[in-house]
Amino acid sequence: MRHDSMFFGFIAHDGYDQHIWRWHMVFYFGFWVAVEGRLSILCIFVHRDNIYL
């Protein structure tokens, strides 16, 4: 009985870690897209200002 409990606990723990990892990847990807988007928009504004100047 104890071995089965440890076995199922390991499966639940593994699934939990995978769930956390997946959310970390989603959060990191979203953060990277937001930062890259802001940087690209900033570069476009700076480039446009340089063209106007």
Chimera marker file (.cmm) of the C-alpha trace (Angstrom):
<marker_set name="trace">
<marker id="1" x="0.000" y="0.000" z="0.000" r="1" g="1" b="0" radius="0.5"/>
<marker id="2" x="2.792" y="2.400" z="0.864" r="1" g="1" b="0" radius="0.5"/>
<marker id="3" x="4.638" y="1.608" z="-2.369" r="1" g="1" b="0" radius="0.5"/>
<marker id="4" x="1.520" y="2.372" z="-4.414" r="1" g="1" b="0" radius="0.5"/>
<marker id="5" x="1.062" y="5.637" z="-2.534" r="1" g="1" b="0" radius="0.5"/>
<marker id="6" x="4.653" y="6.653" z="-3.277" r="1" g="1" b="0" radius="0.5"/>
<marker id="7" x="4.228" y="5.613" z="-6.908" r="1" g="1" b="0" radius="0.5"/>
<marker id="8" x="1.114" y="7.716" z="-7.415" r="1" g="1" b="0" radius="0.5"/>
<marker id="9" x="2.684" y="10.557" z="-5.464" r="1" g="1" b="0" radius="0.5"/>
<marker id="10" x="5.642" y="10.472" z="-7.839" r="1" g="1" b="0" radius="0.5"/>
<marker id="11" x="3.327" y="10.613" z="-10.858" r="1" g="1" b="0" radius="0.5"/>
<marker id="12" x="1.401" y="13.521" z="-9.332" r="1" g="1" b="0" radius="0.5"/>
<marker id="13" x="4.647" y="15.305" z="-8.490" r="1" g="1" b="0" radius="0.5"/>
<marker id="14" x="6.011" y="14.756" z="-12.001" r="1" g="1" b="0" radius="0.5"/>
<marker id="15" x="2.813" y="16.115" z="-13.548" r="1" g="1" b="0" radius="0.5"/>
<marker id="16" x="2.928" y="19.074" z="-11.168" r="1" g="1" b="0" radius="0.5"/>
<marker id="17" x="6.506" y="19.892" z="-12.163" r="1" g="1" b="0" radius="0.5"/>
<marker id="18" x="5.584" y="19.637" z="-15.835" r="1" g="1" b="0" radius="0.5"/>
<marker id="19" x="2.629" y="21.952" z="-15.251" r="1" g="1" b="0" radius="0.5"/>
<marker id="20" x="4.845" y="24.508" z="-13.496" r="1" g="1" b="0" radius="0.5"/>
<marker id="21" x="7.471" y="24.215" z="-16.245" r="1" g="1" b="0" radius="0.5"/>
<marker id="22" x="4.842" y="24.758" z="-18.920" r="1" g="1" b="0" radius="0.5"/>
<marker id="23" x="3.525" y="27.885" z="-17.196" r="1" g="1" b="0" radius="0.5"/>
<marker id="24" x="7.068" y="29.191" z="-16.772" r="1" g="1" b="0" radius="0.5"/>
<marker id="25" x="7.672" y="28.700" z="-20.486" r="1" g="1" b="0" radius="0.5"/>
<marker id="26" x="4.409" y="30.476" z="-21.365" r="1" g="1" b="0" radius="0.5"/>
<marker id="27" x="5.228" y="33.344" z="-19.006" r="1" g="1" b="0" radius="0.5"/>
<marker id="28" x="8.812" y="33.612" z="-20.302" r="1" g="1" b="0" radius="0.5"/>
<marker id="29" x="7.671" y="33.530" z="-23.940" r="1" g="1" b="0" radius="0.5"/>
<marker id="30" x="5.037" y="36.202" z="-23.274" r="1" g="1" b="0" radius="0.5"/>
<marker id="31" x="7.560" y="38.352" z="-21.413" r="1" g="1" b="0" radius="0.5"/>
<marker id="32" x="10.117" y="37.938" z="-24.234" r="1" g="1" b="0" radius="0.5"/>
<marker id="33" x="7.540" y="38.887" z="-26.880" r="1" g="1" b="0" radius="0.5"/>
<marker id="34" x="6.509" y="41.946" z="-24.835" r="1" g="1" b="0" radius="0.5"/>
<marker id="35" x="10.130" y="43.052" z="-24.367" r="1" g="1" b="0" radius="0.5"/>
<marker id="36" x="11.070" y="42.388" z="-27.990" r="1" g="1" b="0" radius="0.5"/>
<marker id="37" x="7.952" y="44.185" z="-29.180" r="1" g="1" b="0" radius="0.5"/>
<marker id="38" x="8.733" y="47.210" z="-27.028" r="1" g="1" b="0" radius="0.5"/>
<marker id="39" x="12.339" y="47.228" z="-28.200" r="1" g="1" b="0" radius="0.5"/>
<marker id="40" x="11.341" y="46.965" z="-31.858" r="1" g="1" b="0" radius="0.5"/>
<marker id="41" x="8.734" y="49.726" z="-31.435" r="1" g="1" b="0" radius="0.5"/>
<marker id="42" x="11.330" y="51.852" z="-29.643" r="1" g="1" b="0" radius="0.5"/>
<marker id="43" x="13.830" y="51.235" z="-32.441" r="1" g="1" b="0" radius="0.5"/>
<marker id="44" x="11.207" y="52.196" z="-35.020" r="1" g="1" b="0" radius="0.5"/>
<marker id="45" x="10.459" y="55.437" z="-33.150" r="1" g="1" b="0" radius="0.5"/>
<marker id="46" x="14.168" y="56.220" z="-32.773" r="1" g="1" b="0" radius="0.5"/>
<marker id="47" x="14.788" y="55.438" z="-36.446" r="1" g="1" b="0" radius="0.5"/>
<marker id="48" x="11.849" y="57.630" z="-37.472" r="1" g="1" b="0" radius="0.5"/>
<marker id="49" x="13.125" y="60.451" z="-35.261" r="1" g="1" b="0" radius="0.5"/>
<marker id="50" x="16.550" y="60.116" z="-36.838" r="1" g="1" b="0" radius="0.5"/>
<marker id="51" x="14.970" y="60.320" z="-40.296" r="1" g="1" b="0" radius="0.5"/>
<marker id="52" x="13.084" y="63.461" z="-39.270" r="1" g="1" b="0" radius="0.5"/>
<marker id="53" x="16.243" y="64.932" z="-37.750" r="1" g="1" b="0" radius="0.5"/>
<link id1="1" id2="2" r="1" g="1" b="0" radius="0.2"/>
<link id1="2" id2="3" r="1" g="1" b="0" radius="0.2"/>
<link id1="3" id2="4" r="1" g="1" b="0" radius="0.2"/>
<link id1="4" id2="5" r="1" g="1" b="0" radius="0.2"/>
<link id1="5" id2="6" r="1" g="1" b="0" radius="0.2"/>
<link id1="6" id2="7" r="1" g="1" b="0" radius="0.2"/>
<link id1="7" id2="8" r="1" g="1" b="0" radius="0.2"/>
<link id1="8" id2="9" r="1" g="1" b="0" radius="0.2"/>
<link id1="9" id2="10" r="1" g="1" b="0" radius="0.2"/>
<link id1="10" id2="11" r="1" g="1" b="0" radius="0.2"/>
<link id1="11" id2="12" r="1" g="1" b="0" radius="0.2"/>
<link id1="12" id2="13" r="1" g="1" b="0" radius="0.2"/>
<link id1="13" id2="14" r="1" g="1" b="0" radius="0.2"/>
<link id1="14" id2="15" r="1" g="1" b="0" radius="0.2"/>
<link id1="15" id2="16" r="1" g="1" b="0" radius="0.2"/>
<link id1="16" id2="17" r="1" g="1" b="0" radius="0.2"/>
<link id1="17" id2="18" r="1" g="1" b="0" radius="0.2"/>
<link id1="18" id2="19" r="1" g="1" b="0" radius="0.2"/>
<link id1="19" id2="20" r="1" g="1" b="0" radius="0.2"/>
<link id1="20" id2="21" r="1" g="1" b="0" radius="0.2"/>
<link id1="21" id2="22" r="1" g="1" b="0" radius="0.2"/>
<link id1="22" id2="23" r="1" g="1" b="0" radius="0.2"/>
<link id1="23" id2="24" r="1" g="1" b="0" radius="0.2"/>
<link id1="24" id2="25" r="1" g="1" b="0" radius="0.2"/>
<link id1="25" id2="26" r="1" g="1" b="0" radius="0.2"/>
<link id1="26" id2="27" r="1" g="1" b="0" radius="0.2"/>
<link id1="27" id2="28" r="1" g="1" b="0" radius="0.2"/>
<link id1="28" id2="29" r="1" g="1" b="0" radius="0.2"/>
<link id1="29" id2="30" r="1" g="1" b="0" radius="0.2"/>
<link id1="30" id2="31" r="1" g="1" b="0" radius="0.2"/>
<link id1="31" id2="32" r="1" g="1" b="0" radius="0.2"/>
<link id1="32" id2="33" r="1" g="1" b="0" radius="0.2"/>
<link id1="33" id2="34" r="1" g="1" b="0" radius="0.2"/>
<link id1="34" id2="35" r="1" g="1" b="0" radius="0.2"/>
<link id1="35" id2="36" r="1" g="1" b="0" radius="0.2"/>
<link id1="36" id2="37" r="1" g="1" b="0" radius="0.2"/>
<link id1="37" id2="38" r="1" g="1" b="0" radius="0.2"/>
<link id1="38" id2="39" r="1" g="1" b="0" radius="0.2"/>
<link id1="39" id2="40" r="1" g="1" b="0" radius="0.2"/>
<link id1="40" id2="41" r="1" g="1" b="0" radius="0.2"/>
<link id1="41" id2="42" r="1" g="1" b="0" radius="0.2"/>
<link id1="42" id2="43" r="1" g="1" b="0" radius="0.2"/>
<link id1="43" id2="44" r="1" g="1" b="0" radius="0.2"/>
<link id1="44" id2="45" r="1" g="1" b="0" radius="0.2"/>
<link id1="45" id2="46" r="1" g="1" b="0" radius="0.2"/>
<link id1="46" id2="47" r="1" g="1" b="0" radius="0.2"/>
<link id1="47" id2="48" r="1" g="1" b="0" radius="0.2"/>
<link id1="48" id2="49" r="1" g="1" b="0" radius="0.2"/>
<link id1="49" id2="50" r="1" g="1" b="0" radius="0.2"/>
<link id1="50" id2="51" r="1" g="1" b="0" radius="0.2"/>
<link id1="51" id2="52" r="1" g="1" b="0" radius="0.2"/>
<link id1="52" id2="53" r="1" g="1" b="0" radius="0.2"/>
</marker_set>
